[in-house]
Amino acid sequence: MALVAALLLVLTTAGTSFSSGLRAPAAASAGCGKAPTLTSGNHTIQSGGQNRSYILRVPAGYDSNHPYRLVFGFHWRGGTANDVDSGGTDGYNWSYYGLRRLADNANNSTIFVAPQGNGNGWANPGGQDVAFVDAMVNQIESGLCVDTTQLFSAGFSYGGAMSYALACSRATVFRAVAVYSGANLSGCNGGNQPIAYMGLHGLRDNVLPIQSGRDLRDTFVRTNGCTPQNPPEPANGSLTHIITTYSGCRSGYPVVWAAFDGAGHDPGPIDGSTGDGWRTWTSAAVWQFFTQFGSNQPPPPQSGNQQIIGQQSGRCLDINNSTTANGTQAQLWDCNGGSNQRWTYSAGKQLVVYGNKCLGVGQGAGNGTPAAIWDCSGQADQQWNVNPDGTITAAQSGLCLDANGQATANGTKVQLWSCSGGANQHWRLQN
């Protein structure tokens, strides 16, 4: 026992990641409980005999006793670390592909890193860029308080290829990756260990055809033990997107595929438009994918797997006629097991249906405000508290999810109302 204790102490104090991808058992990194040795801004580090650089974003109000999520954002071919960190012409709203804004709205929960690629790319010759990531992880985990079970990578194009390379070779270091319009450009040394994987790709991508993204996805469909399928993709010219969560995957290691029409080779498509920008649906979709994973234990696969049943009516929280239109108000309906009645309560306190629509009430909600579905944004008006007493309350207002007028019939609208203790405000979640 003394020997084991000594070994654990050595692993904990020496840092928690190694170039082989092995992890120390503790979730809190060596930098926890100490004065930080790193701050937001530009940093350099030696790796493979080269001076490499990265930009670090430490949350406001950093607490050295709180282990933070760590997200890497990789730039595209010809891009720079500053492009990712600054958000380019869209500024803060698009910083780290829009994830920084969502993290700030979720209690400054995340440290962000934007590495700079050699020659503004990620060729990864001889694994040198993976080794660079190892060096950054070691330095950041030693200098800041990081939850070592909560490392994530996102990147577009060449940056997507780099995220895929990390999924292949560092599946025991990173919890999940999101690959925007990627291809196998940075190599895949491994690919035989499960990791949560999300791929996003455009049907009309004229730089890296969508088949390249499908091929990357299928690596982890196989590795994660998912049931093979040809997931639905939107019609050419539809200017929409479809997100599919594979079934049968190993618990805690989902594979998600998001195909879209429009915007070509781009990480920020907007439904109904061939344009792009920070108002894209991709930011919320990736943020939801990353934040579903809790510390120290694998979560259930991302899927709509529970019905929300009214205590008084015995009927399910339902979206009428399986519509996906923003602003559609929830209602009561006979439980039928349909996807429009299957909800996931995410780590971000969202009630998610269809995998990408969140129950929300808008800003400044009061009595009688409709509970309706919207594109998931990570905002406070889409956050809910599922309480032990069976009530579901809006995190922003504290008002209860309520069946209008204490009615129980099919089609009864669901709204916000002051909590009264009535049976029309009590719900149960059931598989």
N, C-alpha and C positions, 0 to 999 in steps of 0.2 A: 504493500500500500504506500509506503514511504517513497519507493522508487517511482510508482505511478504519479504520485503527487508532485514529485520533483520534475518529472517529464512534462506534466501539464504546465507547471510554472515556467519551464524553459520555453515551451511553445508559445505561451501567452505573452511573455515578456519579449520574445524575439520577433514578434510580428506574426501575422496570421495568413500570409499567402506566400507561396513559393513558386519558382519558375516551372515546376512540374505540374502545378495546378492543385496540389494537395492543400487542405485547409486544416488549421488548428481547430480544436473542438469548440472553443468559446465563440459566441456571437459578437461580443464586444472586442474591438480591435485594441492593439497595444497603446493607441493614442487616447483611449478613454480614461477619464479621471485625471488627466494631466493638462497643463497649460498648452494650448495649441502652438505648434511650430510652423504652421502654414496659414496663410491668409489668402483672401481673394486676390486674384491678379495673375500675372505671368510668372511662370516658373521654368527652370531648366533642370535637366537631370542627365547624368551619364548613362548611356545604354549601348552596349555593343561597340564601345570605343567611339561613340558619337555623342555630341551635345544635342539632346532633344528638348523640345519645349512643349508646354501645355498651359492652358488657362484654367484657373480654379475659381469656382463660385461657392463660397461658404455662406450658409443662410444667415440673415440678420438675427441677432440674439443667440448666436451659437452657444450651446451648452455642452461642455466637455464631459458631462455625465450622461448624455443622451446619445445612443448609437444612431447614426443617420444612414438613410439610404444613400447609395452612391451610384450616379448615372453618368456614363460616358456618352458623349455626343461626337460622332465622327463626321468630318466634312466630306464633300464630294470631290471628284477629280477637278483640280484647278481651284478648289475652294480653300479656305483657311480656317484655323481654329477660331480666329476672330469673327469670321462669318457666322459660325455656329453660336458662339457666345453672345455676340451683339444682336443677332437676329436680322442683320442686314437692313434692307430698306423698311422692313416691318418693325424693326427695333425690338423692344422688350417682349412684345406679344409673340414673336416668333423665335425668341432665344431658346436654343436647344430644341428646335422643332416644336416650339410651343409648350414644352413640358415644364420649363422653369416657371412660367406664369401659373400653371396649374398647381405646381408644388408650393408656390408661395401662397396660393389660396387654401392649401391644405396644411397650414401651420408651419411653413418653412421646414418641411420634412426631409429635404434632400440636398446633398452636396453634388454639384455638377462639375464635370471635367470635359474640356475640349482639347484633345491632343492635336498637334500639328504633324502632318505627314511629310515625309521626305519627298521633295519635288511636288508638293501639294497633292500627293496620292498615297495609296496604301498597297504598294506592290508586294510588301512583306517578303523580300528575298531571304531565304534561309531562316525564315521565322523572326526576322529582326523587329518587325512591328509588334508581333505578339510579345517578344521579350521587352519591348518598350512599355507595353501595357503592364507587364509583370512589375517592372521597375516603378511605374507610377502607382500601382496598387500598393506596393510595399511602402513607398514614401508617404502616401496619403493615409494609409491605415496606421502608420507609426506616428504621424504628426497630428491626426485628427481622430475624433471618435466616430467610428464607422461600424455599422452592423454588417459583419462579414458574411451574413446569409442574404444580404440585400444589395447585390451588385448587378447592374443592368447596363446594356449597351444598345444604342440606337444610332443608325446612320443611313444616309441616302446615297445611292449609286455606288461609288467606290467606297464610301463610308459604310454602306450596307454590306458590301463584300467583306469589309474588315470585321463587321459585327458577326457575319456568318463564320469567318475564320475563328473568331473567339468562341462561337457556339461549338465549333468542331473540336477545338484544342483546349478550351478552358471551361468545359461544362460543369466542373466541380468548383469553379471560382465564381462564375456568373450565374445568377438565378434565371434570367430570361434575356432574350434579345428581340429587337424589332428591326427588321430589314426592309427599308423603303427602296423599292425598285432596284434591287441588287442583282448580282451575278457572281459566279465563282471566279473572282479576279485576284483575290488575296490568298487563295489556297484553302485547303481543308485538311489539316493534319489531325486526323481522328474521325470525329463524327459518329462515334459508336457509343457515346454516353448520353443519356437523356438530358434535355434542357428545354425549358418552356420557350416556344418559338412563335413569333408572329411575322408573317410576311405581308407586305402591301405592294401592289403592282398595278399599273395601268394597262388596259387592253391595247391601247394604241401607242404604247411606248416605242418610239422610233430610235432610241439609243441602246437600251438593253431590253430586248423583246420579252414579253411576259412569260414565255416559256422558260427563260433563265430563272425567273423568280419561282416558278412552279418546281423547277428541278431542285432548288435550294430547299424549298418547303418539304419536298418529298424525302429528302435525307432524314428529316426529323419525324416525319410521319412514320417512317420505318423504325428509326431508333427509339422513338417514344412508344412504339407498339400500338399506334392508332389504327383504326379501321380504314383501309384505303378507300378513297372515293374520288369522284370528279365533282368538286364543289361547284355550286352554281355561280355564274359570273354574269354581270349585267350585259344587256344587248348593246352592240355597237351603235352609238348615237343616242343612247338613253341618258347619258350624263348623270348616272347614279352610281352607287356602290353597293356591294353585298359583302357582308362579313360572315364567315362560316367557322364555327368551332368544330373540329373533328371529334368524332365519338371514339370510344374504346381506348383512348390514350392512357398511359400509366398515370395513376393518381398523382396530381401535383405537377404534371408535365404536359400541359395542353399544347396543341398546335392550332393556330388561328390563321386563316387566310382571308385577306381583304382585297378584293378585286374592284377596280373602278374604271369607269369610262370617262374620257375627257382629260384635259390637262397634259397628256403625253407623258414625258419623262419628268416627273415632278413629285415632291413629297407633300404638297399642299393642295390637292384638288378640292374643288368646291362643287357640290351637287348642283345640277341645273346650269352649269357654266363651263366653258372651256378655259376659264381663267383660274387663278390660284391665289393663295394668300393665307394669312394667319387664321382666318375664320374657317378654315378647313375642318372637316370631321376627324382627320387623322390624329390630331393632338390628343383629343379626348379618348379616342379608341386605344391609342398606345398607353396613355396614362392609366386608363382603367385596366388594361392588360397587366401592366407592371405592378400596380398597387393592390391587386388581388392577393398577392403573395405575402403571407405573414412570416414573421421572424421565427426561425428555428424549426419550423415544421412545414411540410408540403401542404398546400391548400387543396381543396377539391378542384377538379377540372373546371375551367370557366364554362358555365352553361346555365341556361335557365332551367333550374331543376326543382323549384318549389312553387306550390300554389299558395296564395294568400287568401284565406277563407274567412268571411265575416261570421262572427259568433252568432249574431242575431238571425241572419238570413240563411246561413249554410251555403251561400253562393260565393263564387270566386271573383277576385279582383281581375277584371277583364278589359281588353282593348277591343272595342266593337269591330266585328267583321275582319279581325286580324289586320287592320290598317296600320301603316307605319308613318302616317302623316303627322308632322309636328303639330302640336296643339290639340290632338285628339284626347278628349277627357275619358278617364277611366270610369268603369261602371261595374255593377254586379251582374253576374250571369251564371247559369248552371255550370258547374265544373265539368269540363270535358277533356282536360289534359292537353289542349292545344297550346302552341307556342305563344299565343297571345295571352295565356294565363300562367305562364312559367316565368318566375322572377328570380333573380340573383341579388342577394344583399351583399354588395361588394365591400372590400376593405375601406373604400372611400365613403362608406355610408350611403351609397346610391342603391336605389331599387331599379334594376336593369331588366328590360324585356327585349327579346329578339337579339340580345348580345350587344346592341349599340344604342338603344333608346332608354332614356332615364325618366322616371316619374319626377315631375317638377311642378312648382307653383308660382314661379316668377318672383321678382323682387317686390317687397312691400306687401306681401300676401296677408289677407285678413279673413274673417269669417265669410264663408261662401266661395272662396277662391277655388276654381276647379283644379283637381289633381290631374294633370295631363302629361303626355309623353313628349319629349323633346330630344334632339341630339344631345348626347352626354357632353357636358361642358366642364365638370368638376367644380362648378360654382355652388355656393352655399344653399341656393334655392332648390337644388337637386339632392340635398342631403337629408337623411331621415334617421331617427333613433327608433330602433325596434326594442321595445321595453319589456321587462319581465312580466308586467301586468297584462300584456296582450295589446296595449295601445301602440300605435305607430305615430310618432310626432315629428313634425317638421323641425329640423335642427335650427333653422333660422328664427322661426316665430314661436315654437313650442306648441302650436296648435295641433289638434288631433286629426288623423285621417278618419273621415266620417262618411257614412252612408246617408245621403240627403234625406231629411225629414223622417228619419228612422224607418224608411221604407225598406222592404225586403224583396221586391219584385225584380225580375229580369229587367235590365235597362236602367235601374236606379243609379243616378250619377254619384260619383265619389268626389268629395271636396275636403277643404279644411274647415274646422270649427273648433270653438273653445272646448277644451276637454271637460266632459260632464260625467264621465263614468258610465255612460250608457252602453248597452250591448251593441249598438250600431257603430261604436268606436273601438270595439275589441276584435282582434284578428288572431288567427293562428296560421303558422307556416307549416305546410305539410308536403312531403315528397310525393 
